[in-house]
Amino acid sequence: MEWCTKYRYKIFYDETLRNLCKIFLYEAAKRHRFTIMDCEVDYDHVHVIVSLPLSMSPSKALGILKGCSARGLFKEVSHFHRMYPKGHLWSPGKFIGSIGHITLEKAKQYLEAHHAKDIIDRNPMPFRHGRKSIFENQLM
């Protein structure tokens, strides 16, 4: 599963905020009786590998994760209310894919490789919101 912050804002600029988001994700999964196998929180998106019971649809689990994590983050991080005054932390979009055709280890390797690449490509200005414009990319 993968989803992004609303407007693709890079709000998880601090390791503490990323860890806080992970805590809320693991708590939501535990409360609703499914298992998070692996989880990575980046500046502006989240990847999660979950194991779901047969009685729960993937979109239901993703809604639970997005809702519980947003509620907890708004409660604990006061400046998120200024960035998202309507109370919508996550973008309405999502990606859900089955990893039945590959091994769990391959999926975990993908997450590690994807987020390791992002660490190298990080923007040196962590408080900047949104993506770089086309003109900024040409200047660099």
N, C-alpha and C positions, 0 to 999 in steps of 0.2 A: 504494500500500500504506500502511496505517496500523496502528499498534499502540500500546498504552499500557503504562505501568509497572504492576507488580503493586500492587494496592490504590490505584491512581491517585496514588501518592505523588509529590510534586513534587520529584524528586531532582536535576533538571538546573537548579538555581537559579543556577548560575554559568556564565558564557560559556565558561570553560575546560572544564567538564564537557561542555557541549553540543558543543564542538569535538572533544573526545576521542571522544565517541560517533560523530560524523561520520567521524573518521579510521578507527575500527574498521569502520564500515559500508562505506566505500570500499575498505578493504583486503580485506574479505570478498568484495565483488563482484569485485575484480580477481583474487583467488585462484581464484574459481570461474567466471571467464570470462563475466561479464555486466556490463552498464554501468548505473551510476546516472546518470540524466539530471538529477535535482534531488533535494535532500534538505533537510529542515528538522527540527530537534530542538527541541521545546518543553519546558516544565517537566515535563510528565507524559506526553507522547506524541511519536511520530515519524511523519513523512510522508516517503515515498520514491517517486519516479517512476523506474522501471527499464525497461531494454530487455533482454529475455531471448532467449536462443537458443531455437529451436523444440523442442529436446530437453529443455528444463527447464520444469517446471510452476511456476506462480506461487507455489503453497504451498510447494514445495521451496525456491525462492529466498528466500521470507520466513522460513522456518525457518533457513536458512543465515545470513541477516542478524541475526535475533534471537539465535541461538546464538553466533555469533562475536563480536557486540558485547557480549553479556552476559559471556562468558568474559574478554574483554579488559578490560572495565570492572571486574569483580571483581578482576582481577589488579592493575590500576593504582590503584584507588580503595579504600583499606582500609576506610573507614567504611560502604561498601555491605554488607559482611558483617554488620554489626550490625543494619542495617535489614532485610536479607533473609537470615536465618541458614540457611535451607534451600537457598540458592543459586539462587533463581528471581527474576530481575530483572524479566522481562516477564510481563504478564498472558497467559493462554492464548488470549485473544480476538485477532481480527485483522479487518482489512477489506482486501479485494483487489478492485480494479475495473479494468476495461479503459478506456483513454482513446482507443480507436479511433474513437469517435463524435464526438470533439472534437479540436482540434489540440493539439499539445504545448505551444504558447505559452499556450493557454487554461488548461491544467492548471497550468503554472508560475505564471500570474497568480492562479489560485485559491490556490496555496500561499502566495504573497506576501501576498495580501489576508487570508487566514485568520490567518497569523502576525503580520501588522501589527495586526490587530484584537486579538489576544491580548496584544500588548505594551501596548496602551492599557488593557485590562481586567485587567492583572496585579494579583495580590494584593500589597499593600505589605509583607506579612510573608512573605518568601520561604522561610523554613525550616518553615513550616506544612505538615503532611502532610494529604492528603485534600482533600475538597471542603468548601465552606462548608455549614453546616446550614441548614435552612429558617428557623430563628429568626434566625440571623445575617443572612440576606438581608432579613428584614423590618425589622431594626434599622437597616440602612444606607439 
